[in-house]
Amino acid sequence: MENKVEKQAKFIELRAKGNSYDNIVKQLGVSKNTLLKWSKELASEIEDAILFEKDALMERYKMTELHLLELYGEELKSIREDLLNWNSISNPETNKNDIAVQEQIINGIRKLTRC
């Protein structure tokens, strides 16, 4: 069985992740009154943990955003190369479709870079 300090550490983690008191009662096996007491006693630790969770989420979001931007850039480069290599007179419909895709990619890049 976990000791009080371990349960409090888990409580801080669970509260920072947005778990309800009822959910935490079930997970830790302590009363709701105890959790309310801990919530007051450990308010600064909980707040720090919440900020840490937010920072971690923001970092994951930025990494995802960067990855998408790199993918858009690679796709745009490929489309530009294809457009330069194709003769627009031989197949104008293909080029119209590629230009539309290129515009979508550019719009996607613009959206990402506004954040």
Buried (B, 14 or more C-beta within 10 A) or exposed (E): EEEEEEBBBBBBBBBBEEBEBEEBBEEBEBEEEBBEEBBEEBEEBBEEBBEEBEEEEEEEEEEEBEEBBEEBEEBBEEBEEEBEEBEEEEEEEEBEEBEEEBEEBEEBBEEEEEE
